[in-house]
């Protein structure tokens, strides 16, 4: 499970948001094969390094099958059963409107 509190979406770090979005993408689109990581040339080295870090983290957690990287920045991967289970847990939390309303109220009170 991600080491972040997704019940309070307003406090997610940039890397946590990237993790959730990548899980969402892989769950919805199946296997991913990219010749170069998206934005690696335009966004600069820090975004590229962050993306690499997230992918390596997913692989270490067992969330990816067939994870391969080449020296040119190309990647190939598929969401594993563990990765699908993690995504399903996030999707269930997103679908819980009661919890989302409580989180919204908490965020407004925190902001005030």
DSSP file (Angstrom, degrees, kcal/mol; ACC not computed):
  #  RESIDUE AA STRUCTURE BP1 BP2  ACC     N-H-->O    O-->H-N    N-H-->O    O-->H-N    TCO  KAPPA ALPHA  PHI   PSI    X-CA   Y-CA   Z-CA
    1    1 A X              0   0    0      0, 0.0    85,-0.0     0, 0.0     0, 0.0   0.000 360.0 360.0 360.0 143.9    0.0    0.0    0.0
    2    2 A X        -     0   0    0      1,-0.1     2,-0.9    84,-0.1     4,-0.2  -0.326 360.0-127.0 -59.7 141.5    1.2    3.5   -0.7
    3    3 A X  S    S+     0   0    0      2,-0.1     2,-0.3     0, 0.0    -1,-0.1  -0.191  79.6  92.4 -86.7  44.0    2.8    5.1    2.3
    4    4 A X  S    S-     0   0    0     -2,-0.9     2,-1.1    12,-0.1     8,-0.1  -0.948  81.9-114.3-133.5 155.7    0.5    8.2    2.1
    5    5 A X    >   -     0   0    0     -2,-0.3     3,-1.2     1,-0.2     6,-0.2  -0.768  30.9-179.8 -90.5  96.7   -2.8    9.1    3.6
    6    6 A X  T 3   +     0   0    0     -2,-1.1     3,-0.4     1,-0.2    -1,-0.2   0.477  69.4  80.6 -80.1   0.0   -5.1    9.3    0.6
    7    7 A X  T 3  S+     0   0    0      1,-0.3     2,-0.4     2,-0.1    -1,-0.2   0.714  96.4  47.2 -74.2 -18.1   -8.1   10.2    2.7
    8    8 A X  S X  S+     0   0    0     -3,-1.2     3,-2.1     1,-0.1    -1,-0.3  -0.695  70.4 172.9-120.5  76.8   -6.7   13.7    2.7
    9    9 A X  G >   +     0   0    0     -2,-0.4     3,-1.3    -3,-0.4    -1,-0.1   0.702  69.1  72.3 -59.7 -21.0   -5.9   14.2   -1.0
   10   10 A X  G 3  S+     0   0    0      1,-0.3    -1,-0.3    -3,-0.1    -4,-0.1   0.596  95.1  52.0 -73.6  -8.9   -5.1   17.9   -0.4
   11   11 A X  G <  S+     0   0    0     -3,-2.1    -1,-0.3    -6,-0.2     2,-0.2   0.191  77.4 128.6-112.3  18.5   -1.9   17.0    1.3
   12   12 A X    <   -     0   0    0     -3,-1.3     2,-0.1     1,-0.1    -8,-0.0  -0.507  54.9-128.6 -75.4 139.5   -0.3   14.7   -1.3
   13   13 A X     >  -     0   0    0     -2,-0.2     4,-2.2     1,-0.1     5,-0.2  -0.328  28.1-103.2 -76.7 168.1    3.2   15.5   -2.4
   14   14 A X  H  > S+     0   0    0      1,-0.2     4,-2.1     2,-0.2     5,-0.1   0.891 123.1  50.2 -59.8 -41.4    4.1   15.8   -6.1
   15   15 A X  H  > S+     0   0    0      2,-0.2     4,-2.2     1,-0.2    -1,-0.2   0.866 108.7  52.3 -68.7 -34.7    5.7   12.4   -6.1
   16   16 A X  H  > S+     0   0    0      2,-0.2     4,-2.3     1,-0.2    -2,-0.2   0.895 109.3  49.7 -66.6 -39.0    2.6   10.8   -4.4
   17   17 A X  H  X S+     0   0    0     -4,-2.2     4,-2.5     2,-0.2    -2,-0.2   0.906 110.0  51.4 -63.6 -41.3    0.3   12.3   -7.1
   18   18 A X  H  X S+     0   0    0     -4,-2.1     4,-2.4     2,-0.2    -2,-0.2   0.902 108.8  51.6 -62.3 -40.9    2.7   10.9   -9.8
   19   19 A X  H  X S+     0   0    0     -4,-2.2     4,-2.4     2,-0.2    -2,-0.2   0.939 111.6  45.8 -60.6 -48.0    2.4    7.5   -8.2
   20   20 A X  H  X S+     0   0    0     -4,-2.3     4,-2.6     1,-0.2    -2,-0.2   0.917 113.4  49.5 -63.7 -43.2   -1.4    7.5   -8.1
   21   21 A X  H  X S+     0   0    0     -4,-2.5     4,-2.5     2,-0.2    -1,-0.2   0.886 110.9  49.3 -65.1 -38.4   -1.6    8.8  -11.7
   22   22 A X  H  X S+     0   0    0     -4,-2.4     4,-2.7     2,-0.2     5,-0.2   0.921 111.8  48.6 -67.5 -42.4    0.8    6.2  -13.0
   23   23 A X  H  X S+     0   0    0     -4,-2.4     4,-2.4    -5,-0.2    -2,-0.2   0.932 112.3  49.7 -59.0 -45.1   -1.1    3.4  -11.3
   24   24 A X  H  X S+     0   0    0     -4,-2.6     4,-1.8     2,-0.2    -2,-0.2   0.915 111.6  48.4 -60.3 -44.2   -4.3    4.8  -12.7
   25   25 A X  H  X S+     0   0    0     -4,-2.5     4,-2.1     1,-0.2     5,-0.2   0.943 113.0  46.4 -62.9 -48.7   -2.9    4.9  -16.2
   26   26 A X  H  X S+     0   0    0     -4,-2.7     4,-1.4     1,-0.2    53,-0.3   0.864 111.9  51.8 -64.4 -35.6   -1.5    1.4  -16.1
   27   27 A X  H  < S+     0   0    0     -4,-2.4    -1,-0.2    -5,-0.2    -2,-0.2   0.846 117.6  38.4 -68.4 -32.8   -4.8    0.1  -14.7
   28   28 A X  H  < S+     0   0    0     -4,-1.8    -2,-0.2    -5,-0.2    -1,-0.2   0.692 124.9  33.9 -91.9 -19.9   -6.8    1.7  -17.5
   29   29 A X  H  < S-     0   0    0     -4,-2.1    -3,-0.2     1,-0.3    -2,-0.2   0.471  90.5-141.6-118.9  -3.9   -4.5    1.2  -20.4
   30   30 A X     <  +     0   0    0     -4,-1.4    -1,-0.3    -5,-0.2    -2,-0.1  -0.423  64.5  16.9  77.2-153.4   -2.8   -2.1  -19.9
   31   31 A X  S    S-     0   0    0     47,-0.1     2,-0.5    -2,-0.1    47,-0.2  -0.174  70.3-148.4 -58.0 145.3    0.9   -2.7  -20.9
   32   32 A X  E     +A   77   0A   0     45,-3.0    45,-2.4     2,-0.0     2,-0.4  -0.966  19.0 175.0-120.4 129.0    3.0    0.4  -21.4
   33   33 A X  E     +A   76   0A   0     -2,-0.5     2,-0.4    43,-0.2    43,-0.2  -0.976   7.9 177.3-132.7 120.7    5.9    0.7  -23.8
   34   34 A X  E     -A   75   0A   0     41,-2.6    41,-2.1    -2,-0.4     3,-0.1  -0.980  28.8-150.0-127.6 132.4    7.5    4.1  -24.2
   35   35 A X  S    S+     0   0    0     -2,-0.4     2,-0.3     1,-0.3    -1,-0.1   0.864  92.7   3.2 -68.5 -34.8   10.5    4.9  -26.3
   36   36 A X  S    S-     0   0    0     38,-0.1    -1,-0.3    -3,-0.1    38,-0.2  -0.982  96.0 -90.8-146.0 145.9   11.5    7.7  -23.9
   37   37 A X    >   -     0   0    0     36,-0.6     3,-2.2    -2,-0.3     4,-0.3  -0.320  57.8 -92.5 -59.8 138.3    9.8    8.6  -20.7
   38   38 A X  T 3  S+     0   0    0      1,-0.3    -1,-0.1     2,-0.1    13,-0.1  -0.240 107.1   3.8 -54.9 130.9    7.2   11.3  -21.2
   39   39 A X  T 3> S+     0   0    0     -3,-0.1     4,-3.1     1,-0.1     5,-0.5   0.488  88.2 128.8  77.9   2.7    8.6   14.8  -20.8
   40   40 A X  H <> S+     0   0    0     -3,-2.2     4,-0.5     1,-0.2     8,-0.2   0.868  78.8  37.2 -63.4 -35.3   12.1   13.6  -20.3
   41   41 A X  H  4 S+     0   0    0     -4,-0.3    -1,-0.2     2,-0.1     4,-0.1   0.869 125.9  36.9 -81.9 -37.0   13.6   16.0  -22.9
   42   42 A X  H  4 S+     0   0    0      1,-0.1    -2,-0.2     2,-0.1    -1,-0.1   0.884 116.1  47.3 -84.2 -39.9   11.3   18.9  -22.3
   43   43 A X  H  < S-     0   0    0     -4,-3.1     4,-0.2     1,-0.2     3,-0.2   0.684 105.9-117.0 -84.6 -17.0   10.8   18.9  -18.5
   44   44 A X     X  -     0   0    0     -4,-0.5     4,-1.6    -5,-0.5     3,-0.3  -0.304  35.6 -63.7 103.7 169.8   14.4   18.5  -17.4
   45   45 A X  H  > S+     0   0    0      1,-0.2     4,-3.1     2,-0.2     5,-0.2   0.819 122.6  62.1 -66.2 -33.7   16.4   15.9  -15.6
   46   46 A X  H  > S+     0   0    0      1,-0.2     4,-2.2     2,-0.2    -1,-0.2   0.913 106.6  44.3 -65.2 -41.9   14.6   16.3  -12.2
   47   47 A X  H  > S+     0   0    0     -3,-0.3     4,-2.4    -4,-0.2    -1,-0.2   0.904 114.9  49.9 -66.1 -40.5   11.2   15.1  -13.7
   48   48 A X  H  X S+     0   0    0     -4,-1.6     4,-2.4    -8,-0.2    -2,-0.2   0.932 111.8  47.8 -62.5 -46.0   12.9   12.3  -15.6
   49   49 A X  H  X S+     0   0    0     -4,-3.1     4,-2.5     1,-0.2    -1,-0.2   0.879 110.9  51.8 -63.4 -38.1   14.7   11.2  -12.4
   50   50 A X  H  X S+     0   0    0     -4,-2.2     4,-2.5    -5,-0.2    -1,-0.2   0.919 109.6  49.2 -64.4 -43.6   11.5   11.3  -10.4
   51   51 A X  H  X S+     0   0    0     -4,-2.4     4,-2.4     2,-0.2    -2,-0.2   0.918 111.6  49.1 -61.7 -43.9    9.7    9.2  -13.0
   52   52 A X  H  X S+     0   0    0     -4,-2.4     4,-2.6     1,-0.2     5,-0.2   0.925 110.7  51.1 -60.5 -44.5   12.5    6.7  -13.0
   53   53 A X  H  X S+     0   0    0     -4,-2.5     4,-2.3     1,-0.2    -2,-0.2   0.914 110.1  48.9 -59.6 -44.7   12.4    6.6   -9.1
   54   54 A X  H  X S+     0   0    0     -4,-2.5     4,-2.6     2,-0.2    -1,-0.2   0.923 112.1  48.5 -62.9 -44.9    8.6    6.0   -9.1
   55   55 A X  H  X S+     0   0    0     -4,-2.4     4,-2.3     1,-0.2    -2,-0.2   0.904 112.2  48.2 -63.6 -41.3    8.9    3.2  -11.7
   56   56 A X  H  X S+     0   0    0     -4,-2.6     4,-2.4     2,-0.2    -1,-0.2   0.878 111.0  51.9 -66.2 -36.8   11.8    1.5   -9.7
   57   57 A X  H  X S+     0   0    0     -4,-2.3     4,-1.9    -5,-0.2    -2,-0.2   0.930 109.7  48.9 -63.4 -46.4    9.7    1.9   -6.5
   58   58 A X  H  X>S+     0   0    0     -4,-2.6     5,-2.5     1,-0.2     4,-0.6   0.916 111.7  49.5 -58.4 -44.3    6.7    0.2   -8.2
   59   59 A X  H ><5S+     0   0    0     -4,-2.3     3,-1.1     1,-0.2    -1,-0.2   0.914 109.4  51.0 -63.3 -43.2    8.9   -2.6   -9.4
   60   60 A X  H 3<5S+     0   0    0     -4,-2.4    -1,-0.2     1,-0.3    -2,-0.2   0.832 108.4  52.8 -63.7 -32.8   10.5   -3.1   -5.9
   61   61 A X  H 3<5S-     0   0    0     -4,-1.9    -1,-0.3    -5,-0.1    -2,-0.2   0.579 117.1-115.1 -77.9  -9.5    6.9   -3.3   -4.4
   62   62 A X  T <<5S+     0   0    0     -3,-1.1    20,-0.5    -4,-0.6    21,-0.4   0.681  79.7 126.5  84.1  18.3    6.0   -6.0   -6.9
   63   63 A X      < +     0   0    0     -5,-2.5    17,-2.6    19,-0.2     2,-0.4   0.557  60.7  63.2 -85.9  -8.0    3.4   -3.8   -8.7
   64   64 A X  E     -B   79   0A   0     -6,-0.5     2,-0.3    15,-0.3    15,-0.2  -0.925  61.3-159.5-121.6 143.3    4.9   -4.3  -12.1
   65   65 A X  E    S+B   78   0A   0     13,-3.8    13,-1.7    -2,-0.4    -6,-0.0  -0.885  79.6  10.5-109.4 149.4    5.4   -7.3  -14.4
   66   66 A X  E    S+     0   0A   0     -2,-0.3     2,-0.5     1,-0.2    -1,-0.2   0.858  79.6 179.1  54.9  41.6    7.9   -7.4  -17.2
   67   67 A X  E     +     0   0A   0     -3,-0.2     2,-0.4    10,-0.1    10,-0.2  -0.659   6.0 167.0 -79.2 121.1    9.6   -4.1  -16.1
   68   68 A X  E     -B   76   0A   0      8,-2.5     8,-1.9    -2,-0.5     2,-0.4  -0.998  16.3-173.2-136.9 139.6   12.4   -3.3  -18.5
   69   69 A X  E     -B   75   0A   0     -2,-0.4     2,-0.2     6,-0.2     6,-0.2  -0.986   7.7-158.6-128.4 142.7   14.5   -0.2  -19.0
   70   70 A X    >   -     0   0    0      4,-2.1     3,-1.7    -2,-0.4    -2,-0.0  -0.708  35.9-102.2-113.1 172.5   17.1    0.5  -21.6
   71   71 A X  T 3  S+     0   0    0      1,-0.3    -1,-0.0    -2,-0.2    -2,-0.0   0.707 116.4  63.5 -67.8 -20.1   19.9    3.1  -21.6
   72   72 A X  T 3  S-     0   0    0      2,-0.1    -1,-0.3     1,-0.0     3,-0.1   0.406 122.2 -99.6 -84.7   3.1   18.0    5.4  -23.9
   73   73 A X  S <  S+     0   0    0     -3,-1.7   -36,-0.6     1,-0.3     2,-0.2   0.481  75.4 145.1  92.7   3.1   15.2    6.0  -21.4
   74   74 A X        -     0   0    0    -38,-0.2    -4,-2.1   -37,-0.1     2,-0.3  -0.499  26.4-171.3 -74.8 144.3   12.8    3.5  -23.0
   75   75 A X  E     -AB  34  69A   0    -41,-2.1   -41,-2.6    -6,-0.2     2,-0.3  -0.960  15.8-171.9-135.1 153.1   10.6    1.5  -20.6
   76   76 A X  E     +AB  33  68A   0     -8,-1.9    -8,-2.5    -2,-0.3     2,-0.3  -0.985  23.7 145.6-141.4 135.5    8.2   -1.4  -20.9
   77   77 A X  E     -A   32   0A   0    -45,-2.4   -45,-3.0    -2,-0.3     2,-0.3  -0.988  28.9-154.1-162.3 164.2    6.0   -2.6  -18.1
   78   78 A X  E     - B   0  65A   0    -13,-1.7   -13,-3.8    -2,-0.3     2,-0.3  -0.988  35.4-103.5-143.8 144.5    2.6   -4.1  -17.1
   79   79 A X  E     - B   0  64A   0     -2,-0.3   -15,-0.3   -53,-0.3   -16,-0.1  -0.517  39.1-144.3 -69.4 130.6    0.7   -3.8  -13.9
   80   80 A X     >  -     0   0    0    -17,-2.6     4,-2.4    -2,-0.3     5,-0.2  -0.230  30.9 -93.9 -85.0 179.4    1.0   -7.0  -11.8
   81   81 A X  H  > S+     0   0    0      2,-0.2     4,-2.2     1,-0.2     5,-0.1   0.890 128.4  50.5 -61.5 -40.0   -1.7   -8.6   -9.7
   82   82 A X  H  > S+     0   0    0    -20,-0.5     4,-2.2     2,-0.2    -1,-0.2   0.898 110.1  50.1 -64.8 -40.1   -0.4   -6.7   -6.6
   83   83 A X  H  > S+     0   0    0    -21,-0.4     4,-2.5     2,-0.2    -2,-0.2   0.896 109.9  50.6 -64.3 -40.0   -0.4   -3.4   -8.6
   84   84 A X  H  X S+     0   0    0     -4,-2.4     4,-2.6     2,-0.2    -2,-0.2   0.896 109.0  51.7 -64.0 -40.5   -4.0   -4.1   -9.6
   85   85 A X  H  X S+     0   0    0     -4,-2.2     4,-1.9     2,-0.2    -2,-0.2   0.915 110.2  49.0 -61.9 -43.1   -5.0   -4.7   -6.0
   86   86 A X  H  X S+     0   0    0     -4,-2.2     4,-1.9     1,-0.2    -2,-0.2   0.927 112.0  48.4 -62.2 -45.0   -3.4   -1.4   -4.9
   87   87 A X  H  X S+     0   0    0     -4,-2.5     4,-2.8     1,-0.2    -2,-0.2   0.908 108.4  54.1 -63.1 -40.8   -5.2    0.4   -7.7
   88   88 A X  H  X S+     0   0    0     -4,-2.6     4,-2.2     1,-0.2    -1,-0.2   0.878 107.2  51.5 -60.6 -38.2   -8.5   -1.2   -6.7
   89   89 A X  H  X S+     0   0    0     -4,-1.9     4,-2.0     2,-0.2    -1,-0.2   0.905 111.6  46.8 -64.8 -41.6   -8.0    0.0   -3.1
   90   90 A X  H  X S+     0   0    0     -4,-1.9     4,-2.3     2,-0.2    -2,-0.2   0.918 111.5  51.4 -65.3 -43.2   -7.4    3.6   -4.4
   91   91 A X  H  X S+     0   0    0     -4,-2.8     4,-1.8     1,-0.2    -2,-0.2   0.882 108.4  51.8 -62.7 -38.7  -10.4    3.4   -6.7
   92   92 A X  H  X S+     0   0    0     -4,-2.2     4,-0.7     2,-0.2    -1,-0.2   0.916 109.9  48.9 -63.6 -42.2  -12.6    2.2   -3.8
   93   93 A X  H >< S+     0   0    0     -4,-2.0     3,-0.7     1,-0.2    -2,-0.2   0.886 110.1  51.7 -65.3 -36.7  -11.5    5.2   -1.6
   94   94 A X  H 3< S+     0   0    0     -4,-2.3    -1,-0.2     1,-0.2    -2,-0.2   0.858 108.2  51.9 -65.0 -34.4  -12.2    7.5   -4.5
   95   95 A X  H 3< S+     0   0    0     -4,-1.8     2,-1.4    -5,-0.2    -1,-0.2   0.587  84.1  96.9 -80.1 -10.3  -15.7    6.1   -4.9
   96   96 A X    <X  -     0   0    0     -4,-0.7     4,-2.2    -3,-0.7     5,-0.2  -0.642  51.1-179.4 -83.5  91.3  -16.5    6.6   -1.1
   97   97 A X  H  > S+     0   0    0     -2,-1.4     4,-2.6     1,-0.2    -1,-0.2   0.815  77.0  58.5 -65.5 -30.8  -18.3   10.0   -1.3
   98   98 A X  H  > S+     0   0    0      2,-0.2     4,-2.1     1,-0.2    -1,-0.2   0.940 109.5  43.3 -62.1 -46.7  -18.8   10.1    2.5
   99   99 A X  H  > S+     0   0    0      2,-0.2     4,-2.4     1,-0.2    -2,-0.2   0.876 113.3  52.6 -66.5 -37.3  -15.1   10.0    3.1
  100  100 A X  H  X S+     0   0    0     -4,-2.2     4,-2.3     2,-0.2    -2,-0.2   0.902 108.9  49.7 -66.0 -39.6  -14.4   12.4    0.3
  101  101 A X  H  X S+     0   0    0     -4,-2.6     4,-2.5     2,-0.2    -2,-0.2   0.909 111.1  49.2 -64.5 -41.3  -17.0   14.9    1.8
  102  102 A X  H  X S+     0   0    0     -4,-2.1     4,-2.6     1,-0.2    -2,-0.2   0.916 111.2  50.0 -62.7 -42.0  -15.3   14.5    5.2
  103  103 A X  H  X S+     0   0    0     -4,-2.4     4,-2.4     2,-0.2    -2,-0.2   0.885 110.0  51.0 -64.1 -38.3  -11.9   15.1    3.6
  104  104 A X  H  X S+     0   0    0     -4,-2.3     4,-2.3     2,-0.2    -2,-0.2   0.928 110.7  47.8 -64.2 -45.2  -13.2   18.2    1.9
  105  105 A X  H  X S+     0   0    0     -4,-2.5     4,-2.6     1,-0.2     5,-0.2   0.921 112.0  50.3 -61.1 -43.6  -14.6   19.6    5.1
  106  106 A X  H  X S+     0   0    0     -4,-2.6     4,-2.6     1,-0.2    -1,-0.2   0.904 110.0  50.5 -59.9 -41.7  -11.3   18.9    6.8
  107  107 A X  H  X S+     0   0    0     -4,-2.4     4,-2.3     2,-0.2    -1,-0.2   0.893 110.9  48.3 -65.6 -39.9   -9.4   20.7    4.0
  108  108 A X  H  X S+     0   0    0     -4,-2.3     4,-2.4     2,-0.2    -2,-0.2   0.930 113.1  47.3 -66.8 -44.6  -11.7   23.8    4.3
  109  109 A X  H  < S+     0   0    0     -4,-2.6    -2,-0.2     1,-0.2    -1,-0.2   0.910 112.9  49.7 -62.6 -41.4  -11.3   23.9    8.1
  110  110 A X  H  < S+     0   0    0     -4,-2.6    -1,-0.2    -5,-0.2    -2,-0.2   0.901 110.9  49.9 -62.5 -41.4   -7.6   23.5    7.7
  111  111 A X  H  <        0   0    0     -4,-2.3    -2,-0.2     1,-0.3    -1,-0.2   0.880 360.0 360.0 -65.8 -39.2   -7.5   26.3    5.1
  112  112 A X     <        0   0    0     -4,-2.4    -1,-0.3    -5,-0.1    -2,-0.2   0.513 360.0 360.0 -67.2 360.0   -9.5   28.6    7.4
